[in-house]
């Protein structure tokens, strides 16, 4: 199972969207405090629709608490940052990888990034853009990791409601 880690998320709607994406993909969500919202906030649940109740989510007091409670993340923790030297498509994501994203206004602190230089990854963008929307970034990287795993246990086809293919 893939793990999405949000460090100090600030915008409840982004976190709600990410939670919905985690449910749709069978991924876990890890939230590291401080959060810029209350976990029961209406905007968070609205963005997550009625899927929030099905979300596998854990909240941590800080990054050290996350590391202590997830020792298996070592060597499998990827940091998504615009400062990375490696593109996210260059990584071979393990089934139980952890993919961390920083808060919307500042990203992951450099004090953390320097410890994970080899597992920092970026989404290519034009140079005048600071960053993509957080929920879009999570979806881009998460679905690359799922693609690498052949979308294991996911529905790969759909049916029309009224007509037939």
C-alpha positions as semicolon CSV with decimal commas, in nm:
position;residue;x (nm);y (nm);z (nm)
1;X;0,000;0,000;0,000
2;X;0,136;0,341;-0,096
3;X;0,156;0,615;0,166
4;X;0,096;0,987;0,111
5;X;0,247;1,212;0,376
6;X;0,141;1,575;0,411
7;X;0,370;1,790;0,624
8;X;0,181;2,080;0,783
9;X;-0,100;2,106;0,525
10;X;-0,274;2,444;0,532
11;X;-0,575;2,426;0,300
12;X;-0,861;2,196;0,403
13;X;-1,002;2,159;0,051
14;X;-0,665;2,033;-0,079
15;X;-0,640;1,782;0,205
16;X;-0,999;1,669;0,142
17;X;-0,922;1,616;-0,228
18;X;-0,607;1,424;-0,138
19;X;-0,803;1,210;0,106
20;X;-1,052;1,124;-0,167
21;X;-0,764;1,034;-0,403
22;X;-0,614;0,811;-0,133
23;X;-0,944;0,625;-0,090
24;X;-0,980;0,584;-0,469
25;X;-0,627;0,445;-0,496
26;X;-0,615;0,235;-0,179
27;X;-0,342;0,454;-0,030
28;X;-0,287;0,566;0,330
29;X;-0,279;0,933;0,429
30;X;-0,040;1,059;0,697
31;X;-0,092;1,415;0,828
32;X;0,188;1,583;1,022
33;X;0,096;1,873;1,252
34;X;0,054;2,158;1,276
35;X;-0,251;2,145;1,051
36;X;-0,388;2,470;0,915
37;X;-0,742;2,350;0,989
38;X;-0,946;2,132;1,221
39;X;-0,961;1,768;1,108
40;X;-1,341;1,787;1,141
41;X;-1,368;2,104;0,933
42;X;-1,663;2,122;0,694
43;X;-1,447;2,220;0,390
44;X;-1,224;1,919;0,444
45;X;-1,515;1,678;0,448
46;X;-1,690;1,852;0,158
47;X;-1,383;1,813;-0,066
48;X;-1,350;1,450;0,042
49;X;-1,721;1,392;-0,024
50;X;-1,861;1,089;0,150
51;X;-1,530;0,904;0,115
52;X;-1,368;1,059;0,422
53;X;-1,517;0,789;0,647
54;X;-1,334;0,524;0,439
55;X;-0,995;0,698;0,456
56;X;-0,702;0,530;0,631
57;X;-0,556;0,842;0,796
58;X;-0,314;0,898;1,084
59;X;-0,219;1,231;1,241
60;X;0,126;1,290;1,394
61;X;0,250;1,560;1,632
62;X;0,558;1,639;1,420
63;X;0,804;1,488;1,170
64;X;1,001;1,310;1,444
65;X;0,677;1,147;1,566
66;X;0,603;1,031;1,210
67;X;0,952;0,878;1,174
68;X;0,930;0,708;1,513
69;X;0,592;0,551;1,432
70;X;0,692;0,454;1,074
71;X;1,044;0,307;1,096
72;X;0,974;0,116;0,773
73;X;0,970;0,450;0,587
74;X;1,351;0,470;0,598
75;X;1,489;0,422;0,248
76;X;1,138;0,446;0,102
77;X;1,055;0,809;0,187
78;X;1,043;1,035;-0,118
79;X;1,024;1,412;-0,078
80;X;0,833;1,599;-0,347
81;X;0,992;1,941;-0,388
82;X;1,059;2,194;-0,661
83;X;1,421;2,195;-0,540
84;X;1,494;1,830;-0,629
85;X;1,752;1,710;-0,880
86;X;1,552;1,398;-0,977
87;X;1,224;1,380;-1,171
88;X;0,949;1,170;-1,015
89;X;0,933;0,943;-1,323
90;X;1,297;0,840;-1,266
91;X;1,208;0,665;-0,938
92;X;1,109;0,300;-0,901
93;X;0,844;0,330;-0,631
94;X;0,813;0,030;-0,401
95;X;0,464;-0,097;-0,313
96;X;0,494;0,048;0,035
97;X;0,670;0,374;-0,053
98;X;0,605;0,696;0,138
99;X;0,569;1,011;-0,072
100;X;0,587;1,334;0,127
101;X;0,456;1,676;0,025
102;X;0,508;2,000;0,213
103;X;0,267;2,273;0,306
104;X;0,121;2,483;0,029
105;X;0,297;2,809;0,117
106;X;0,652;2,685;0,177
107;X;0,699;2,320;0,085
108;X;0,916;2,086;0,291
109;X;1,172;2,269;0,508
110;X;1,527;2,259;0,376
111;X;1,643;2,120;0,712
112;X;1,451;1,803;0,626
113;X;1,532;1,801;0,254
114;X;1,910;1,796;0,303
115;X;1,876;1,464;0,489
116;X;1,692;1,309;0,192
117;X;1,880;1,451;-0,107
118;X;1,882;1,121;-0,300
119;X;1,508;1,065;-0,258
120;X;1,392;1,418;-0,335
121;X;1,179;1,424;-0,650
122;X;1,026;1,698;-0,863
123;X;0,748;1,743;-1,114
124;X;0,889;1,928;-1,418
125;X;0,744;2,276;-1,474
126;X;0,832;2,591;-1,659
127;X;1,086;2,795;-1,465
128;X;0,864;3,094;-1,378
129;X;0,611;2,881;-1,187
130;X;0,666;2,838;-0,811
131;X;0,459;2,523;-0,770
132;X;0,150;2,328;-0,870
133;X;-0,161;2,288;-0,656
134;X;-0,089;2,040;-0,377
135;X;-0,374;1,800;-0,454
136;X;-0,277;1,798;-0,824
137;X;0,086;1,725;-0,734
138;X;-0,015;1,435;-0,511
139;X;-0,232;1,288;-0,786
140;X;0,045;1,317;-1,048
141;X;0,310;1,141;-0,840
142;X;0,076;0,889;-0,677
143;X;-0,063;0,770;-1,009
144;X;0,287;0,729;-1,151
145;X;0,368;0,503;-0,857
146;X;0,043;0,311;-0,915
147;X;0,118;0,283;-1,288
148;X;0,456;0,130;-1,206
149;X;0,269;-0,133;-1,004
150;X;0,030;-0,201;-1,294
151;X;-0,256;-0,044;-1,096
152;X;-0,260;-0,353;-0,874
153;X;-0,609;-0,437;-0,745
154;X;-0,763;-0,136;-0,922
155;X;-1,051;-0,143;-1,165
156;X;-0,903;-0,105;-1,514
157;X;-1,222;-0,074;-1,720
158;X;-1,563;0,084;-1,695
159;X;-1,911;0,046;-1,837
160;X;-2,155;0,299;-1,972
161;X;-2,472;0,351;-1,767
162;X;-2,737;0,366;-2,039
163;X;-2,562;0,244;-2,353
164;X;-2,311;-0,029;-2,433
165;X;-1,966;-0,021;-2,591
